[in-house]
């Protein structure tokens, strides 16, 4: 194939496409149940340690264990679908959503690369025309119940690059043969943006980029502000 005939647009989700964090509101849907109370008490020490050490991966594992252990996969999927509707209705940024739509209109292949749970990212992706979701997943046992553990690593930092390259391999593509645009807003996106040909740091405040889509050749380190 010709070099760089395929363009990939890789979007982080929380703070990049969504207006705010999506993980905590999703987990709140599983509060106030007897198993959640027990789980919170059991995993609180690990959670406190993770907060004190500023260890996001450990905090995600503690929260998943506390609130999702023993929850049926069907219930997680149902809650994910419901939460996806909330996100689509009122929690997406207009500027970065416009960029996503521009990439699709150009025939670029759009993917989510996010530490958010795939339980709601998958239905969001389906509605937005996103081809693949590379994100954090929960582990389900043979009885269809969540084990309280993650399926693989939390998708942040260098894991984002690993997931994207792994997906490219599955698509029979090599990194050197594609052009990658990457969008992110936090420290957890640093490695993904460093790997991109066109990294875009998304700022906290909404801008007016909806009217001015990206153009090829923009300097590395572009910003949306």
KEBAKE-814717 format. One line per 3 residues: number of its first residue (from 1); for each residue x, y, z of N, C-alpha, C. Coordinates in Angstrom, 1 decimal, decimal comma. Layout:
! residues N
NUM	X Y Z X Y Z X Y Z  ...;
! end
This chain:
! residues 225
1	0,8 -1,2 0,0 0,0 0,0 0,0 0,9 1,2 0,0  0,3 2,4 -0,5 1,1 3,6 -0,5 1,2 4,2 0,9  2,3 4,8 1,2 2,6 5,3 2,5 1,6 6,4 2,9;
4	1,0 6,3 4,1 0,1 7,3 4,6 -1,1 7,5 3,8  -1,7 6,4 3,2 -2,9 6,5 2,6 -4,1 6,4 3,5  -3,8 5,9 4,7 -4,8 5,7 5,8 -4,6 6,7 6,9;
7	-5,7 7,4 7,3 -5,6 8,4 8,4 -6,5 7,9 9,5  -5,9 7,9 10,7 -6,6 7,4 11,9 -6,8 8,7 12,8  -7,9 8,8 13,3 -8,2 9,9 14,3 -8,5 9,2 15,7;
10	-7,6 9,3 16,6 -7,8 8,7 17,9 -8,2 9,7 19,0  -9,3 9,5 19,6 -9,9 10,5 20,5 -9,9 9,9 22,0  -9,3 10,6 22,9 -9,6 10,3 24,3 -11,1 10,7 24,5;
13	-11,6 10,3 25,7 -13,0 10,7 25,9 -13,3 11,7 27,0  -13,0 11,4 28,2 -13,3 12,3 29,3 -12,5 13,6 29,2  -13,2 14,7 29,1 -12,5 16,0 29,0 -12,1 16,4 27,6;
16	-12,1 15,4 26,7 -11,8 15,6 25,3 -13,0 15,7 24,5  -13,8 14,6 24,5 -15,1 14,6 23,8 -16,2 14,9 24,8  -16,1 14,4 26,0 -17,1 14,7 27,0 -16,8 16,0 27,7;
19	-17,8 16,7 28,3 -17,6 17,9 29,0 -16,9 17,7 30,4  -17,0 16,5 30,9 -16,5 16,2 32,2 -16,3 14,7 32,4  -15,8 14,3 33,6 -15,5 12,9 33,9 -16,8 12,1 33,7;
22	-16,6 10,9 33,1 -17,8 10,0 32,9 -17,8 8,8 33,8  -16,6 8,5 34,4 -16,5 7,3 35,2 -17,2 7,3 36,5  -17,1 8,4 37,2 -17,7 8,5 38,5 -19,2 8,5 38,4;
25	-19,8 9,3 37,5 -21,3 9,2 37,4 -21,8 7,8 37,0  -21,0 7,1 36,2 -21,4 5,7 35,8 -21,4 4,8 37,0  -20,3 4,9 37,8 -20,2 4,1 39,0 -21,3 4,4 40,0;
28	-21,7 5,6 40,1 -22,8 6,0 41,0 -24,1 5,2 40,8  -24,2 4,7 39,5 -25,4 4,0 39,2 -25,5 2,6 40,0  -24,4 2,3 40,6 -24,3 1,0 41,3 -24,2 1,2 42,8;
31	-24,4 2,4 43,2 -24,4 2,6 44,7 -25,7 2,2 45,3  -25,7 2,2 46,6 -26,9 2,0 47,4 -27,6 0,6 47,2  -26,7 -0,3 47,0 -27,1 -1,7 47,0 -26,4 -2,5 48,1;
34	-26,9 -3,5 48,6 -26,3 -4,2 49,7 -24,8 -4,6 49,4  -24,7 -5,2 48,1 -23,3 -5,6 47,8 -22,4 -4,5 47,6  -22,9 -3,3 47,2 -22,0 -2,1 47,1 -21,5 -1,6 48,4;
37	-22,4 -1,6 49,4 -22,0 -1,2 50,8 -20,9 -2,1 51,3  -21,1 -3,4 51,1 -20,1 -4,3 51,6 -18,8 -4,1 50,8  -18,9 -3,9 49,5 -17,7 -3,7 48,7 -17,0 -2,5 49,0;
40	-17,7 -1,4 49,3 -17,0 -0,1 49,7 -16,3 -0,3 51,0  -16,9 -1,0 51,9 -16,2 -1,2 53,2 -15,0 -2,0 53,0  -15,1 -3,1 52,2 -14,0 -4,0 52,0 -12,8 -3,4 51,3;
43	-13,1 -2,5 50,3 -12,0 -2,0 49,4 -11,7 -0,5 49,8  -12,3 0,0 50,8 -11,9 1,4 51,2 -10,5 1,6 51,5  -9,8 0,7 52,2 -8,4 1,0 52,5 -7,5 1,1 51,2;
46	-7,8 0,2 50,2 -7,1 0,2 49,0 -7,3 1,6 48,2  -8,6 2,0 48,3 -8,9 3,3 47,7 -8,3 4,4 48,3  -8,2 4,5 49,6 -7,5 5,6 50,3 -6,0 5,6 50,0;
49	-5,4 4,4 49,9 -4,0 4,3 49,6 -3,8 4,9 48,2  -4,6 4,5 47,3 -4,5 4,9 45,9 -4,6 6,5 45,8  -5,5 7,0 46,5 -5,7 8,5 46,5 -4,5 9,2 47,1;
52	-4,0 8,6 48,2 -2,8 9,2 48,9 -1,6 9,1 48,0  -1,5 8,1 47,2 -0,3 7,9 46,3 -0,5 8,4 44,9  -1,7 9,0 44,7 -2,1 9,5 43,4 -1,9 8,5 42,3;
55	-2,3 7,3 42,6 -2,2 6,2 41,7 -3,6 5,9 41,0  -3,7 6,5 39,9 -5,0 6,4 39,2 -5,4 4,9 38,8  -4,4 4,1 38,5 -4,7 2,7 38,1 -5,2 2,0 39,3;
58	-4,5 2,1 40,5 -4,9 1,4 41,7 -6,3 1,9 42,1  -6,6 3,2 41,9 -7,9 3,8 42,3 -9,0 3,2 41,4  -8,7 3,0 40,1 -9,7 2,5 39,2 -10,0 1,0 39,6;
61	-8,9 0,3 39,9 -9,1 -1,1 40,3 -9,9 -1,2 41,6  -9,7 -0,4 42,6 -10,4 -0,4 43,9 -11,8 0,0 43,7  -12,1 1,0 42,9 -13,5 1,4 42,6 -14,3 0,3 41,9;
64	-13,6 -0,3 40,9 -14,3 -1,4 40,2 -14,6 -2,6 41,1  -13,7 -2,9 41,9 -13,9 -4,0 42,9 -15,0 -3,7 43,9  -15,0 -2,5 44,3 -16,0 -2,1 45,4 -17,4 -2,1 44,8;
67	-17,6 -1,6 43,6 -18,9 -1,3 43,2 -19,5 -2,3 42,1  -18,6 -3,0 41,5 -19,1 -3,9 40,4 -18,9 -5,4 40,6  -18,2 -5,8 41,7 -18,1 -7,2 42,0 -19,4 -7,9 42,2;
70	-19,6 -8,9 41,4 -20,9 -9,7 41,5 -22,0 -9,1 40,7  -21,9 -8,0 40,0 -22,9 -7,4 39,2 -23,0 -8,2 37,9  -24,2 -8,6 37,5 -24,4 -9,4 36,3 -24,0 -8,5 35,1;
73	-23,4 -9,2 34,1 -22,9 -8,5 32,9 -24,1 -7,8 32,2  -25,2 -8,4 32,2 -26,4 -7,8 31,5 -26,8 -6,5 32,2  -26,7 -6,5 33,5 -27,0 -5,2 34,2 -26,0 -4,1 33,9;
76	-24,7 -4,5 33,9 -23,7 -3,5 33,5 -24,0 -2,9 32,1  -24,3 -3,8 31,2 -24,6 -3,4 29,8 -25,8 -2,5 29,8  -26,8 -2,9 30,5 -28,1 -2,1 30,5 -27,8 -0,7 31,1;
79	-27,1 -0,6 32,2 -26,7 0,7 32,8 -25,8 1,5 31,8  -24,9 0,8 31,1 -24,0 1,5 30,2 -24,8 2,1 29,0  -25,8 1,3 28,5 -26,6 1,8 27,4 -27,5 3,1 27,9;
82	-28,0 3,0 29,1 -28,7 4,1 29,6 -27,9 5,4 29,8  -26,7 5,1 30,3 -25,8 6,2 30,6 -25,3 6,8 29,3  -25,1 6,0 28,3 -24,7 6,5 26,9 -25,7 7,5 26,4;
85	-27,0 7,2 26,6 -28,0 8,2 26,2 -27,9 9,5 26,8  -27,6 9,5 28,1 -27,4 10,7 28,9 -26,2 11,5 28,3  -25,1 10,8 28,0 -23,9 11,5 27,5 -24,3 12,1 26,1;
88	-24,9 11,3 25,3 -25,2 11,8 23,9 -26,2 13,0 23,9  -27,1 13,0 24,9 -28,1 14,1 25,0 -27,5 15,4 25,5  -26,5 15,4 26,4 -26,1 16,6 27,0 -24,7 16,8 27,5;
91	-23,8 15,8 27,3 -22,5 15,8 27,9 -21,4 15,8 26,9  -21,6 16,0 25,6 -20,5 16,0 24,7 -20,2 17,5 24,3  -18,9 17,7 24,1 -18,4 19,0 23,7 -18,8 19,2 22,3;
94	-19,1 20,5 21,9 -19,5 20,8 20,6 -18,3 20,9 19,7  -17,1 21,4 20,2 -16,0 21,6 19,4 -15,3 20,3 18,9  -15,0 19,5 19,9 -14,3 18,2 19,5 -15,3 17,2 18,8;
97	-16,6 17,3 19,1 -17,5 16,5 18,4 -17,5 16,9 16,9  -17,4 18,2 16,7 -17,3 18,7 15,3 -16,1 18,2 14,6  -15,0 18,1 15,3 -13,8 17,6 14,7 -13,9 16,1 14,4;
100	-14,5 15,4 15,3 -14,8 14,0 15,0 -15,6 13,8 13,7  -16,6 14,6 13,6 -17,5 14,6 12,4 -16,7 14,9 11,2  -15,8 15,9 11,3 -15,0 16,3 10,1 -14,1 15,1 9,7;
103	-13,5 14,5 10,7 -12,6 13,3 10,3 -13,4 12,2 9,6  -14,6 12,0 10,1 -15,5 11,0 9,4 -15,8 11,4 8,0  -16,1 12,7 7,8 -16,5 13,2 6,5 -15,3 13,1 5,5;
106	-14,1 13,1 6,0 -12,9 13,0 5,2 -12,5 11,5 4,9  -13,3 10,6 5,5 -13,0 9,2 5,3 -12,0 8,7 6,2  -11,7 9,4 7,2 -10,7 8,9 8,2 -11,3 7,9 9,1;
109	-10,5 7,0 9,6 -11,0 5,9 10,5 -10,9 6,5 12,0  -12,0 6,6 12,7 -12,0 7,2 14,0 -12,1 6,1 15,1  -11,3 6,3 16,1 -11,4 5,3 17,2 -11,4 6,1 18,6;
112	-12,0 5,5 19,6 -11,8 6,0 20,9 -10,6 5,3 21,6  -9,8 6,0 22,3 -8,7 5,4 23,1 -8,8 6,0 24,4  -9,4 5,3 25,4 -9,9 6,0 26,6 -9,8 5,0 27,8;
115	-9,6 5,7 29,0 -9,6 4,9 30,2 -11,0 4,7 30,8  -12,0 5,3 30,1 -13,4 5,2 30,5 -13,9 3,7 30,2  -14,9 3,3 30,8 -15,4 2,0 30,6 -16,1 1,8 29,3;
118	-15,8 0,6 28,7 -16,4 0,4 27,3 -17,9 0,1 27,4  -18,4 -0,1 28,6 -19,9 -0,4 28,8 -20,7 0,7 28,3  -20,3 1,9 28,3 -21,1 3,0 27,8 -20,4 3,6 26,5;
121	-19,1 3,4 26,4 -18,4 4,0 25,2 -18,8 3,3 24,0  -19,0 2,0 24,0 -19,4 1,3 22,8 -20,7 1,8 22,2  -21,8 1,9 23,1 -23,0 2,5 22,5 -22,9 4,0 22,0;
124	-22,0 4,7 22,7 -21,8 6,1 22,3 -21,0 6,1 20,9  -20,1 5,2 20,8 -19,3 5,1 19,5 -20,2 4,7 18,4  -21,1 3,8 18,6 -22,0 3,3 17,6 -22,9 4,5 17,0;
127	-23,3 5,3 17,9 -24,1 6,5 17,5 -23,3 7,5 16,8  -22,0 7,7 17,1 -21,2 8,7 16,5 -20,5 8,2 15,3  -20,6 7,0 15,0 -19,9 6,4 13,8 -18,5 6,1 14,0;
130	-18,1 5,9 15,3 -16,7 5,6 15,6 -16,5 4,1 15,4  -15,4 3,8 14,7 -15,1 2,4 14,3 -14,8 1,4 15,4  -14,0 1,9 16,3 -13,5 0,9 17,4 -13,4 1,7 18,7;
133	-13,6 0,9 19,8 -13,4 1,4 21,1 -12,3 0,6 21,8  -11,2 1,4 22,1 -10,0 0,8 22,8 -10,0 1,4 24,2  -10,5 0,7 25,2 -10,8 1,3 26,4 -10,7 0,3 27,6;
136	-11,0 0,8 28,8 -11,0 -0,1 30,0 -12,2 -0,9 30,0  -12,0 -2,2 30,3 -13,1 -3,2 30,4 -13,1 -3,9 31,7  -14,3 -4,3 32,1 -14,4 -5,2 33,3 -14,4 -6,6 32,9;
139	-13,9 -7,4 33,9 -13,7 -8,9 33,6 -15,0 -9,6 34,1  -15,5 -10,4 33,2 -16,8 -11,2 33,5 -16,4 -12,7 33,6  -17,0 -13,3 34,6 -16,6 -14,7 34,8 -17,6 -15,7 34,0;
142	-17,4 -17,0 34,2 -18,2 -17,9 33,4 -19,6 -17,9 33,8  -20,0 -17,4 34,9 -21,4 -17,3 35,3 -22,1 -15,9 34,9  -21,3 -15,1 34,1 -21,9 -13,9 33,7 -21,9 -12,8 34,7;
145	-21,0 -12,9 35,7 -20,9 -11,9 36,8 -19,6 -11,2 36,7  -19,6 -9,9 37,0 -18,3 -9,1 37,1 -17,5 -9,6 38,2  -16,2 -9,9 38,0 -15,3 -10,4 39,0 -14,8 -9,2 39,9;
148	-15,0 -8,0 39,5 -14,5 -6,9 40,2 -13,1 -6,5 39,8  -12,6 -7,2 38,8 -11,3 -6,9 38,2 -11,4 -6,3 36,8  -10,4 -5,7 36,4 -10,4 -5,2 35,0 -9,9 -6,3 34,0;
151	-10,4 -6,3 32,8 -10,0 -7,2 31,8 -8,9 -6,5 31,1  -7,7 -6,9 31,4 -6,5 -6,2 30,9 -6,2 -5,0 31,8  -5,3 -4,1 31,2 -4,9 -2,9 32,0 -5,8 -1,8 31,8;
154	-5,7 -0,8 32,8 -6,5 0,4 32,7 -5,9 1,2 31,5  -6,7 1,6 30,6 -6,3 2,2 29,3 -5,9 3,7 29,4  -4,7 3,9 30,0 -4,2 5,2 30,1 -2,7 5,2 30,0;
157	-2,1 6,4 29,7 -0,6 6,4 29,6 -0,1 5,6 28,4  1,0 4,9 28,6 1,6 4,1 27,6 0,6 3,0 27,1  -0,3 2,6 27,9 -1,3 1,5 27,5 -2,1 2,0 26,3;
160	-2,4 3,3 26,2 -3,1 3,8 25,1 -2,4 3,6 23,8  -1,1 3,8 23,8 -0,3 3,6 22,6 -0,3 2,1 22,2  -0,1 1,3 23,3 -0,1 -0,2 23,0 -1,4 -0,7 22,4;
163	-2,5 -0,1 22,9 -3,8 -0,5 22,4 -4,0 -0,1 21,0  -3,6 1,2 20,7 -3,8 1,7 19,3 -2,9 0,9 18,3  -1,6 0,6 18,7 -0,8 -0,2 17,8 -1,3 -1,6 17,7;
166	-1,8 -2,2 18,7 -2,4 -3,5 18,7 -3,6 -3,6 17,7  -4,4 -2,5 17,8 -5,6 -2,5 16,9 -5,1 -2,3 15,4  -4,1 -1,5 15,2 -3,6 -1,3 13,9 -3,1 -2,7 13,3;
169	-2,4 -3,4 14,1 -1,9 -4,8 13,7 -3,1 -5,7 13,3  -4,2 -5,6 14,1 -5,4 -6,4 13,8 -6,0 -6,0 12,5  -5,8 -4,7 12,2 -6,3 -4,2 10,9 -5,4 -4,4 9,7;
172	-4,3 -5,1 10,0 -3,2 -5,4 9,0 -2,6 -4,1 8,5  -2,4 -3,2 9,5 -1,8 -1,9 9,2 -0,5 -1,8 10,1  0,5 -1,1 9,6 1,7 -0,8 10,4 1,7 0,7 10,7;
175	2,2 1,0 11,9 2,2 2,4 12,3 2,8 3,3 11,3  3,9 2,9 10,7 4,6 3,8 9,8 3,8 4,0 8,5  2,8 3,2 8,2 2,0 3,4 7,0 0,7 4,1 7,2;
178	0,5 4,7 8,4 -0,7 5,5 8,6 -0,4 6,8 9,2  -1,3 7,8 9,0 -1,2 9,1 9,6 -2,1 9,1 10,8  -1,6 9,5 11,9 -2,4 9,5 13,2 -2,6 10,9 13,7;
181	-3,9 11,3 13,8 -4,3 12,5 14,6 -4,7 11,9 16,0  -4,3 12,6 17,0 -4,7 12,2 18,4 -5,1 13,4 19,2  -6,2 13,2 19,9 -6,8 14,3 20,7 -6,9 13,9 22,2;
184	-6,3 14,7 23,1 -6,3 14,4 24,5 -6,2 15,7 25,3  -6,5 15,5 26,6 -6,6 16,7 27,5 -5,8 16,6 28,8  -5,2 15,4 29,0 -4,6 15,2 30,4 -3,3 14,5 30,3;
187	-2,7 14,3 31,5 -1,4 13,6 31,6 -1,5 12,2 31,1  -2,6 11,6 31,2 -2,8 10,2 30,8 -2,8 10,1 29,3  -2,9 11,2 28,5 -2,9 11,2 27,1 -1,5 11,5 26,5;
190	-0,5 11,8 27,4 0,8 12,3 26,9 1,4 11,4 25,9  1,5 10,1 26,2 2,2 9,2 25,4 1,5 9,0 24,0  0,1 9,0 24,1 -0,6 8,9 22,8 -0,4 10,0 21,9;
193	-0,4 11,2 22,5 -0,1 12,4 21,7 1,3 12,5 21,2  2,2 12,0 22,0 3,6 12,0 21,6 3,8 11,0 20,4  3,0 10,0 20,3 3,1 9,0 19,2 2,5 9,5 17,9;
196	1,6 10,5 18,0 0,8 10,9 16,9 1,6 11,8 15,9  1,2 11,8 14,6 1,7 12,7 13,7 1,1 14,1 13,8  -0,1 14,2 14,3 -0,8 15,4 14,5 -1,4 15,4 15,9;
199	-0,7 15,7 17,0 -1,3 15,7 18,3 -2,0 17,0 18,6  -3,2 16,9 19,2 -4,0 18,1 19,5 -4,3 18,0 21,0  -3,8 19,0 21,7 -4,1 19,2 23,2 -5,4 19,9 23,3;
202	-6,4 19,3 23,9 -7,7 19,9 24,1 -7,7 20,7 25,4  -8,0 21,9 25,4 -8,1 22,7 26,6 -9,4 22,6 27,3  -9,5 23,0 28,5 -10,7 22,8 29,4 -11,9 23,6 28,9;
205	-11,6 24,9 28,4 -12,8 25,7 28,0 -13,2 25,4 26,6  -14,5 25,5 26,3 -15,0 25,2 24,9 -14,6 26,4 24,0  -14,1 26,0 22,8 -13,7 27,0 21,9 -14,7 27,1 20,7;
208	-14,3 27,7 19,6 -15,2 27,9 18,5 -14,7 27,1 17,3  -14,0 26,0 17,6 -13,4 25,2 16,5 -14,4 24,5 15,6  -15,7 24,4 16,1 -16,7 23,8 15,3 -16,8 24,4 13,9;
211	-16,5 25,6 13,8 -16,6 26,3 12,5 -15,3 26,2 11,7  -14,3 25,7 12,3 -13,0 25,7 11,6 -12,3 24,4 11,8  -12,7 23,4 11,0 -12,1 22,0 11,1 -10,6 22,0 10,9;
214	-9,9 20,9 11,3 -8,5 20,9 11,1 -8,1 20,7 9,7  -6,9 21,1 9,3 -6,4 21,0 8,0 -5,1 20,3 8,0  -4,7 19,5 7,0 -3,4 18,8 7,0 -2,3 19,8 7,1;
217	-1,2 19,4 7,8 -0,1 20,2 7,8 0,0 21,1 9,0  -1,0 21,1 9,9 -0,9 22,0 11,0 0,2 21,5 11,9  0,9 22,4 12,5 2,1 22,1 13,3 1,8 21,2 14,5;
220	2,7 20,3 14,9 2,6 19,5 16,0 2,3 20,3 17,2  1,5 19,8 18,2 1,2 20,5 19,4 0,0 21,5 19,2  -0,8 21,3 18,2 -2,0 22,0 18,0 -2,8 22,1 19,3;
223	-3,7 23,1 19,5 -4,5 23,1 20,6 -5,9 23,5 20,3  -6,9 23,0 21,0 -8,2 23,5 21,0 -8,4 24,2 22,3  -8,8 25,4 22,2 -9,0 26,2 23,5 -10,3 27,1 23,4;
! end
